Amino acid sequence: MRRSDRSREGASGRRRVLRNTLLAAAALPLAGAVWIGVTGLLARSELIAAGRDLDALRQSVAPVPGAPSGAVPTSAQERERKVRSAAAHAARAHRLTTGPAWYPAAALPFLGGPVRTVRGAAYAADRLAGDVLSPLVRALPPARPDGFGDGMSEALMTLQKHAPEVVRAARAAAEVQAEVHGLPRSTWLPAADRARAGLARQIDRLGPVMTDASLAARVLPPLLGTQGERRYFLAFQNIAEARGTGGVPGAFAVLSADQGHLSFERFGNNTEMATAKTDLDLGADFTARYQGSEPTRVWANSNMSPHFPYAARIWAAAWREHTGERVDGVFAVDPATLSRLLRVTGPARMADGTELTADNVVDLTERASYAMYDDVARRKAFFVEAARAAAGPLISATGDMRRLPALLVALNDAQRDGRLKVWSAHAAEQRLIEPRSYSGTLPETPGPFAGLVVNNAAGSKLDYYLDRRLLWEANGCSYGDRPVTATVTLTNRAPVSGLPGYVTLREDSPPYRTRPGDNRLLVSYYAGVGATLTGATLDGRPAQLAPGVERGHPVYTLDLELPAHSSRTLVLHLLEPHADSAPNLLRQSLVTPLRATLKPGGACRV
């Protein structure tokens, strides 16, 4: 072969190698894209399968509304199987999205957005199933189809055993939540954006649950007597007569907890506690704000402050003065709480044959009973008997594995609505409880805040007919402050005739003429720390409000006469420290819930 021919053949070979190399280089991104597409679809299928397992798991753990009380619960083995299956699917989805094509694709400035989202979602699902839900399921009490077992005691033992795992799982949930919120929110692929948003909503719902589970694992076992018997003062608040924490303290009980076994030692009413007094010092601000009402010496005024730990400390100290007995803490409930519990336990029957049900207990104790009994002593005895009757099915339900989950859900709903409050006399426990809503704590932290609190000043039971509305509006900025308008509308729906005299009683003996059904309220608005009142009107006319301070919050109070079948509107104009967010809202739980509308407005900058 001639030299020139060999040269041409060599050049042709080099061109073929170069062409093939270029073709391979050109095909590589295409192959990577195909690989990402195929593995992404496979990962999606795995995540869907994991989601089905988790939905089944959630339905097996949380009671289904309307399910019969005798429904057979899912066994612990079945729950473990479902969570293992979900974890396996999520792990496969994670592996499918961590191949060699995924990392460089995720690093691309624009095109890599959906890739990062899918990778992050798969990783989050993997951690969620393995690091969060697996230990949480292990901490659940074993389910028994026959309902036999030791109910609350068994649940506490299981929770205590797995407490460290639950605490770690709560930390993992917080980490996963932060990771999901760090994923791209808006990419060129809407399907990926929707998947991220759906995952974010799920983990946002799970976050508070895990926080509560972590706290329960640390606090509930000792609170319910796993380290020695505990005794608690349980107050039943009468929300027909408003007080800061809900309603005036009426009937009460002493609750004993020993290794999760609950029992009621005794019941009583506010007549017994009327002579109980205490010299408890709750600080200069408390004294300045409430000294005229003497909350430490007048039982009916002991919970005028919305800060539940104040009332709890007064009740615990008064009980010790009255009986010489210490209590380990204080609980407070109201008839709406009893309604939730009776929906789980079933009706309770009183000694006189009256049936208490979830549907009638609020009306019966807060309205109808006043017409049933003219004698005050008999009526107060009725309240105690109602509490005693409801306590029986409640104690039975705590020992029934079939009803215990629904009972815990009912209690959770009650605390979320502010109708169940808890205070521990043990400082370490109280520090853990205090940030949670069921502590009834008035927070001292700065930031936007709005609280409407009413205290009945007439001595009547007319707050059964009270409607409350609050409209909170922020209006831009003014030299670094934010103007805020709070509009309070109070409506008295009480009829002008036909109510028992005890309901319409005017113990305040006003110097002006009133009609039956007319009410009188001390209306207090709690503003954010650092806020100032610039003006106020009542029904469109200038109004003077008494200023005060409670736990750092400016408080503005108006003594308001509220005639039957009337509405009155109080408008407060305030300047608050600059902020972009809506306020933390204080909700005082009465018969009719507060209707609040919050309008934070646009961004506010210094």
Disulfide bonds with the S-S distance in Angstrom:
Cys477-Cys604 2.05
